[in-house]
Amino acid sequence: MYKKIKPEELSKIKDPFIIDVREPYEFELGSIPGAVNMPVGILLDNCERYLKNNKQYYIYCETSLRSSRACEFLADLGYDVCLLEGGYKGWLTAQKR
């Protein structure tokens, strides 16, 4: 099982490793500062190449559909992953408050 975090909580974490699993064209339209773009298909097919077992990762997409699938898959492999609830849209909404 993976953890979930609300967008407001993300800013309180020191140096989070944030992964945006959207496609590059979506990432270019806007992203969370400091996020790394790794489309879901590439991440899932190459997770052992890109991820370490001793690190926590915060994963998001546009609305949490793709990222929840990624989190479930990665957590089953033993990675420490945390889903950003609401995805990028949720993060944008939280920034306006």
DSSP file (Angstrom, degrees, kcal/mol; ACC not computed):
  #  RESIDUE AA STRUCTURE BP1 BP2  ACC     N-H-->O    O-->H-N    N-H-->O    O-->H-N    TCO  KAPPA ALPHA  PHI   PSI    X-CA   Y-CA   Z-CA
    1    1 A M              0   0    0      0, 0.0     2,-0.3     0, 0.0    80,-0.2   0.000 360.0 360.0 360.0 150.0    0.0    0.0    0.0
    2    2 A Y        -     0   0    0     78,-0.1    80,-0.2    66,-0.1     2,-0.1  -0.742 360.0-114.8-112.9 162.0    1.1    3.5   -0.6
    3    3 A K  E     -a   82   0A   0     78,-1.7    80,-2.9    -2,-0.3     2,-0.3  -0.460  21.7-143.7 -89.2 164.4    0.7    6.8    1.3
    4    4 A K  E     -a   83   0A   0     78,-0.2     2,-0.4    -2,-0.1    80,-0.2  -0.961  11.8-168.1-128.3 148.9   -1.3    9.8    0.2
    5    5 A I  E     -a   84   0A   0     78,-2.8    80,-2.8    -2,-0.3    77,-0.0  -0.994  20.5-125.0-137.1 143.1   -0.5   13.5    0.8
    6    6 A K    >>  -     0   0    0     -2,-0.4     3,-1.4    78,-0.2     4,-1.0  -0.583  29.8-114.9 -82.6 149.5   -2.6   16.6    0.3
    7    7 A P  H >> S+     0   0    0      0, 0.0     4,-0.7     0, 0.0     3,-0.6   0.845 115.1  58.5 -53.2 -36.8   -1.1   19.4   -1.9
    8    8 A E  H 34 S+     0   0    0      1,-0.2     3,-0.3     2,-0.2     4,-0.2   0.802 103.4  53.5 -64.7 -28.0   -0.9   21.7    1.1
    9    9 A E  H X4 S+     0   0    0     -3,-1.4     3,-1.3     1,-0.2     4,-0.3   0.750  92.3  72.6 -78.5 -24.9    1.4   19.3    3.0
   10   10 A L  H X< S+     0   0    0     -4,-1.0     3,-1.5    -3,-0.6    -1,-0.2   0.870  90.7  57.4 -60.7 -38.2    3.9   18.9    0.1
   11   11 A S  T 3< S+     0   0    0     -4,-0.7    -1,-0.3    -3,-0.3    -2,-0.2   0.681  99.6  60.7 -68.4 -16.1    5.3   22.4    0.7
   12   12 A K  T <  S+     0   0    0     -3,-1.3     2,-0.5    -4,-0.2    -1,-0.3   0.521  85.2  94.4 -86.8  -6.4    6.2   21.4    4.3
   13   13 A I  S <  S-     0   0    0     -3,-1.5     2,-0.5    -4,-0.3    -3,-0.0  -0.745  78.3-125.4 -92.8 130.6    8.5   18.6    3.3
   14   14 A K  S    S-     0   0    0     -2,-0.5    -2,-0.1     1,-0.2    -3,-0.0  -0.623  82.0 -18.7 -78.3 123.2   12.2   19.4    3.0
   15   15 A D  S    S-     0   0    0     -2,-0.5    -1,-0.2     1,-0.1     2,-0.1   0.898  81.1-166.7  49.5  56.9   13.6   18.5   -0.4
   16   16 A P        -     0   0    0      0, 0.0     2,-0.9     0, 0.0    -1,-0.1  -0.453  21.9-128.1 -70.9 145.5   10.9   16.1   -1.6
   17   17 A F  E     -b   57   0A   0     39,-0.6    41,-2.8    -2,-0.1     2,-0.5  -0.843  34.4-167.9 -92.9 104.6   11.7   14.0   -4.7
   18   18 A I  E     -b   58   0A   0     -2,-0.9    18,-2.6    16,-0.4     2,-0.5  -0.824   9.4-164.9-104.2 128.9    8.7   14.8   -6.9
   19   19 A I  E     -bc  59  36A   0     39,-3.3    41,-2.4    -2,-0.5     2,-0.7  -0.959   6.7-157.8-116.7 124.7    7.9   12.8  -10.0
   20   20 A D  E     -bc  60  37A   0     16,-3.0    18,-2.7    -2,-0.5    41,-0.2  -0.896   4.8-170.1 -98.2 114.7    5.4   14.0  -12.6
   21   21 A V        +     0   0    0     39,-2.7    19,-2.1    -2,-0.7    20,-0.2   0.258  48.9 111.7 -93.9  13.5    4.2   11.0  -14.6
   22   22 A R  S    S-     0   0    0     38,-0.3    16,-0.1    17,-0.2    -2,-0.1  -0.275  80.1 -84.9 -76.3 171.2    2.4   13.0  -17.2
   23   23 A E    >>  -     0   0    0     16,-0.1     4,-2.2     1,-0.1     3,-0.9  -0.390  42.6-106.1 -72.8 155.3    3.5   13.2  -20.8
   24   24 A P  H 3> S+     0   0    0      0, 0.0     4,-2.4     0, 0.0     5,-0.2   0.851 119.5  55.7 -53.3 -39.6    6.3   15.7  -21.7
   25   25 A Y  H 3> S+     0   0    0      1,-0.2     4,-0.7     2,-0.2    -3,-0.0   0.859 109.5  47.1 -64.7 -32.6    3.8   18.1  -23.5
   26   26 A E  H X> S+     0   0    0     -3,-0.9     3,-0.6     2,-0.2     4,-0.6   0.908 110.7  52.0 -70.6 -42.4    1.7   18.2  -20.3
   27   27 A F  H >< S+     0   0    0     -4,-2.2     3,-1.2     1,-0.2    -2,-0.2   0.882 105.2  55.8 -59.9 -40.5    4.8   18.8  -18.2
   28   28 A E  H 3< S+     0   0    0     -4,-2.4    -1,-0.2     1,-0.3    -2,-0.2   0.758  99.5  60.8 -65.8 -24.9    5.8   21.7  -20.4
   29   29 A L  H << S-     0   0    0     -4,-0.7    -1,-0.3    -3,-0.6    -2,-0.2   0.669 129.5 -44.1 -76.3 -16.3    2.4   23.4  -19.9
   30   30 A G    <<  +     0   0    0     -3,-1.2    -1,-0.3    -4,-0.6     2,-0.3  -0.603  61.5 179.1 154.9 144.7    3.1   23.6  -16.2
   31   31 A S        -     0   0    0     -2,-0.2     3,-0.1    -3,-0.1    -4,-0.0  -0.959  42.0 -80.1-155.1 168.6    4.5   21.6  -13.3
   32   32 A I    >   -     0   0    0     -2,-0.3     3,-2.3     1,-0.1   -12,-0.1  -0.629  63.1 -97.6 -73.9 130.9    5.2   21.6   -9.6
   33   33 A P  T 3  S+     0   0    0      0, 0.0    -1,-0.1     0, 0.0     3,-0.1  -0.229 108.8  17.2 -53.2 132.0    8.6   23.4   -9.1
   34   34 A G  T 3  S+     0   0    0      1,-0.3   -16,-0.4    -3,-0.1     2,-0.1   0.341  91.7 140.0  88.9  -6.4   11.4   20.9   -8.7
   35   35 A A    <   -     0   0    0     -3,-2.3     2,-0.5   -18,-0.1    -1,-0.3  -0.376  46.2-138.1 -72.1 149.4    9.5   18.0  -10.2
   36   36 A V  E     -c   19   0A   0    -18,-2.6   -16,-3.0    -3,-0.1     2,-0.6  -0.909  17.1-129.8-105.2 132.6   11.1   15.5  -12.6
   37   37 A N  E     +c   20   0A   0     -2,-0.5   -16,-0.2   -18,-0.2   -18,-0.1  -0.751  38.9 156.5 -88.4 120.7    9.1   14.4  -15.6
   38   38 A M        -     0   0    0    -18,-2.7     5,-0.2    -2,-0.6   -15,-0.1  -0.785  39.2-131.9-141.2  92.5    9.0   10.7  -16.0
   39   39 A P     >  -     0   0    0      0, 0.0     4,-2.7     0, 0.0     3,-0.5  -0.093  25.5-112.5 -49.2 144.7    6.0    9.5  -18.1
   40   40 A V  H  > S+     0   0    0    -19,-2.1     4,-2.7     1,-0.3     5,-0.2   0.836 114.2  51.3 -53.1 -42.2    4.1    6.7  -16.4
   41   41 A G  H  > S+     0   0    0      1,-0.2     4,-1.9     2,-0.2    -1,-0.3   0.909 112.8  45.2 -63.5 -42.4    5.0    4.1  -19.0
   42   42 A I  H  > S+     0   0    0     -3,-0.5     4,-1.4     2,-0.2    -2,-0.2   0.917 114.3  49.4 -66.8 -43.9    8.7    4.9  -18.9
   43   43 A L  H  < S+     0   0    0     -4,-2.7     4,-0.4     1,-0.2     3,-0.3   0.938 113.3  45.0 -61.5 -48.1    8.7    4.9  -15.1
   44   44 A L  H  < S+     0   0    0     -4,-2.7     3,-0.4     1,-0.2    -1,-0.2   0.858 115.1  47.4 -68.1 -34.7    6.9    1.6  -14.7
   45   45 A D  H  < S+     0   0    0     -4,-1.9    -1,-0.2    -5,-0.2    -2,-0.2   0.714 127.1  26.9 -76.7 -19.9    9.0   -0.1  -17.4
   46   46 A N  S >X S+     0   0    0     -4,-1.4     3,-1.5    -3,-0.3     4,-1.5   0.049  75.4 128.4-131.3  25.8   12.3    1.2  -15.9
   47   47 A C  H 3> S+     0   0    0     -4,-0.4     4,-3.0    -3,-0.4    -3,-0.1   0.854  74.3  56.0 -58.3 -37.7   11.7    1.8  -12.2
   48   48 A E  H 34 S+     0   0    0      1,-0.2    -1,-0.3     2,-0.2     5,-0.1   0.763 108.7  49.8 -66.6 -21.9   14.7   -0.3  -11.1
   49   49 A R  H <4 S+     0   0    0     -3,-1.5    -1,-0.2    -6,-0.2    -2,-0.2   0.834 122.7  28.7 -80.9 -35.5   16.9    2.0  -13.3
   50   50 A Y  H  < S+     0   0    0     -4,-1.5     2,-0.3    -7,-0.2    -2,-0.2   0.719 111.6  63.0-101.5 -25.2   15.5    5.3  -11.9
   51   51 A L     <  -     0   0    0     -4,-3.0     2,-0.3    -5,-0.2     6,-0.0  -0.731  60.4-148.5-110.7 154.2   14.4    4.6   -8.4
   52   52 A K    >   -     0   0    0     -2,-0.3     3,-1.0    28,-0.1    28,-0.3  -0.891  18.5-133.0-115.6 148.6   16.2    3.6   -5.2
   53   53 A N  T 3  S+     0   0    0     -2,-0.3    27,-0.1     1,-0.2    -1,-0.1   0.668 102.3  57.0 -74.2 -16.3   14.6    1.5   -2.4
   54   54 A N  T 3  S+     0   0    0     25,-0.1     2,-0.3     2,-0.0    -1,-0.2   0.135  95.2  78.4-103.2  20.7   15.9    3.8    0.4
   55   55 A K  S <  S-     0   0    0     -3,-1.0    25,-0.7   -38,-0.0     2,-0.4  -0.944  71.8-128.7-129.7 148.6   14.2    7.0   -0.9
   56   56 A Q  E     - d   0  80A   0     -2,-0.3   -39,-0.6    23,-0.1     2,-0.4  -0.813  22.7-160.4 -98.5 139.4   10.7    8.4   -0.7
   57   57 A Y  E     -bd  17  81A   0     23,-2.5    25,-2.4    -2,-0.4     2,-0.6  -0.945  10.8-150.6-122.0 138.8    9.0    9.6   -3.9
   58   58 A Y  E     -bd  18  82A   0    -41,-2.8   -39,-3.3    -2,-0.4     2,-0.4  -0.944  23.7-165.7-108.6 120.2    6.0   11.9   -4.3
   59   59 A I  E     +bd  19  83A   0     23,-2.7    25,-2.5    -2,-0.6     2,-0.3  -0.879  14.1 161.2-117.9 136.4    4.2   11.1   -7.5
   60   60 A Y  E     +b   20   0A   0    -41,-2.4   -39,-2.7    -2,-0.4   -38,-0.3  -0.974  13.7 178.3-145.7 161.7    1.5   13.1   -9.4
   61   61 A C        -     0   0    0     -2,-0.3    27,-3.0    23,-0.3    28,-0.2  -0.464  60.5 -64.3-133.9-148.6   -0.2   13.4  -12.7
   62   62 A E  S    S-     0   0    0     25,-0.2    27,-2.3    -2,-0.2    28,-0.4   0.945 124.5  -6.0 -73.2 -47.3   -3.0   15.7  -13.8
   63   63 A T  S    S-     0   0    0     24,-0.2    23,-0.4    25,-0.2    24,-0.2   0.443 103.6 -93.5-130.1  -3.4   -5.8   14.4  -11.5
   64   64 A S  S  > S+     0   0    0     22,-0.2     4,-1.5    21,-0.1     5,-0.2   0.358  94.6 109.3 102.7   1.0   -4.3   11.3   -9.8
   65   65 A L  H  > S+     0   0    0      2,-0.2     4,-1.4     3,-0.1     5,-0.1   0.982  87.8  31.0 -69.8 -57.7   -5.6    8.7  -12.2
   66   66 A R  H  > S+     0   0    0      1,-0.2     4,-2.3     2,-0.2     5,-0.1   0.891 120.4  53.4 -67.3 -39.5   -2.2    7.7  -13.7
   67   67 A S  H  > S+     0   0    0      1,-0.2     4,-2.8     2,-0.2    -1,-0.2   0.845 105.1  53.4 -69.3 -32.2   -0.2    8.5  -10.6
   68   68 A S  H  X S+     0   0    0     -4,-1.5     4,-2.2     2,-0.2    -1,-0.2   0.893 109.9  48.9 -68.4 -36.9   -2.4    6.2   -8.4
   69   69 A R  H  X S+     0   0    0     -4,-1.4     4,-2.2     2,-0.2    -2,-0.2   0.919 112.9  47.8 -63.7 -43.9   -1.8    3.4  -10.8
   70   70 A A  H  X S+     0   0    0     -4,-2.3     4,-2.8     1,-0.2     5,-0.3   0.920 111.3  50.5 -63.4 -44.2    1.9    4.1  -10.7
   71   71 A C  H  X S+     0   0    0     -4,-2.8     4,-2.8     1,-0.2     5,-0.3   0.913 110.1  49.9 -61.5 -43.1    2.0    4.3   -6.9
   72   72 A E  H  X S+     0   0    0     -4,-2.2     4,-1.9     2,-0.2    -1,-0.2   0.936 113.7  45.4 -61.4 -46.7    0.1    1.0   -6.6
   73   73 A F  H  X S+     0   0    0     -4,-2.2     4,-0.8     2,-0.2    -2,-0.2   0.929 116.7  44.3 -61.7 -48.2    2.6   -0.8   -9.0
   74   74 A L  H  <>S+     0   0    0     -4,-2.8     5,-2.3     1,-0.2     3,-0.5   0.875 111.0  53.1 -69.2 -38.3    5.7    0.7   -7.3
   75   75 A A  H ><5S+     0   0    0     -4,-2.8     3,-1.5    -5,-0.3    -1,-0.2   0.887 104.3  56.9 -64.0 -38.1    4.5    0.1   -3.8
   76   76 A D  H 3<5S+     0   0    0     -4,-1.9    -1,-0.2     1,-0.3    -2,-0.2   0.782 105.3  52.2 -62.8 -26.0    3.9   -3.6   -4.7
   77   77 A L  T 3<5S-     0   0    0     -4,-0.8    -1,-0.3    -3,-0.5    -2,-0.2   0.473 127.3-101.2 -87.9  -2.9    7.6   -3.7   -5.7
   78   78 A G  T < 5S+     0   0    0     -3,-1.5    -3,-0.2    -4,-0.3     2,-0.2   0.518  72.7 143.3  99.1   5.9    8.6   -2.3   -2.3
   79   79 A Y      < -     0   0    0     -5,-2.3     2,-1.1    -8,-0.1    -1,-0.3  -0.527  55.2-120.9 -79.6 148.4    9.3    1.4   -3.3
   80   80 A D  E     + d   0  56A   0    -25,-0.7   -23,-2.5   -28,-0.3     2,-0.3  -0.760  49.2 164.7 -89.8  96.5    8.4    4.1   -0.8
   81   81 A V  E     - d   0  57A   0     -2,-1.1   -78,-1.7   -25,-0.2     2,-0.4  -0.863  25.0-162.7-120.8 151.1    5.9    6.2   -2.8
   82   82 A C  E     -ad   3  58A   0    -25,-2.4   -23,-2.7    -2,-0.3     2,-0.4  -0.996  16.9-135.8-135.2 126.2    3.4    8.8   -1.8
   83   83 A L  E     -ad   4  59A   0    -80,-2.9   -78,-2.8    -2,-0.4     2,-0.9  -0.667  12.9-135.5 -83.8 130.1    0.5    9.9   -4.0
   84   84 A L  E >   -a    5   0A   0    -25,-2.5     3,-1.9    -2,-0.4   -23,-0.3  -0.777  30.8-128.9 -83.3 107.9   -0.2   13.7   -4.3
   85   85 A E  T 3  S+     0   0    0    -80,-2.8   -21,-0.1    -2,-0.9   -81,-0.0  -0.322  88.0  14.2 -62.5 134.9   -4.0   13.7   -3.9
   86   86 A G  T 3> S-     0   0    0    -23,-0.4     4,-2.2     4,-0.1     3,-0.4   0.338 101.4-133.5  83.8  -8.1   -5.7   15.7   -6.7
   87   87 A G  H <>  -     0   0    0     -3,-1.9     4,-2.1     1,-0.2   -25,-0.2  -0.122  60.3 -26.4  60.5-154.6   -2.6   15.7   -8.9
   88   88 A Y  H  > S+     0   0    0    -27,-3.0     4,-2.6     1,-0.2    -1,-0.2   0.878 140.6  55.0 -63.0 -38.7   -1.4   18.9  -10.5
   89   89 A K  H  > S+     0   0    0    -27,-2.3     4,-2.2    -3,-0.4    -1,-0.2   0.909 108.8  48.3 -62.0 -41.3   -4.9   20.4  -10.6
   90   90 A G  H  X S+     0   0    0     -4,-2.2     4,-2.2   -28,-0.4    -1,-0.2   0.883 110.8  50.9 -64.7 -38.7   -5.2   19.9   -6.8
   91   91 A W  H  X S+     0   0    0     -4,-2.1     4,-1.7     2,-0.2    -2,-0.2   0.919 109.5  50.2 -64.6 -44.0   -1.8   21.5   -6.3
   92   92 A L  H  X S+     0   0    0     -4,-2.6     4,-1.0     1,-0.2    -2,-0.2   0.917 110.5  49.9 -60.6 -43.8   -2.8   24.5   -8.5
   93   93 A T  H >X S+     0   0    0     -4,-2.2     3,-0.7     1,-0.2     4,-0.5   0.910 109.1  51.7 -61.0 -43.0   -6.0   24.9   -6.5
   94   94 A A  H >< S+     0   0    0     -4,-2.2     3,-0.7     1,-0.2    -1,-0.2   0.824 104.3  57.7 -64.4 -31.6   -4.1   24.8   -3.2
   95   95 A Q  H 3< S+     0   0    0     -4,-1.7    -1,-0.2     1,-0.2    -2,-0.2   0.769 101.1  57.0 -69.4 -25.5   -1.7   27.5   -4.4
   96   96 A K  H <<        0   0    0     -4,-1.0    -1,-0.2    -3,-0.7    -2,-0.2   0.634 360.0 360.0 -81.2 -14.4   -4.6   29.9   -4.9
   97   97 A R    <<        0   0    0     -3,-0.7    -1,-0.2    -4,-0.5    -2,-0.1   0.484 360.0 360.0 -78.1 360.0   -5.8   29.6   -1.3
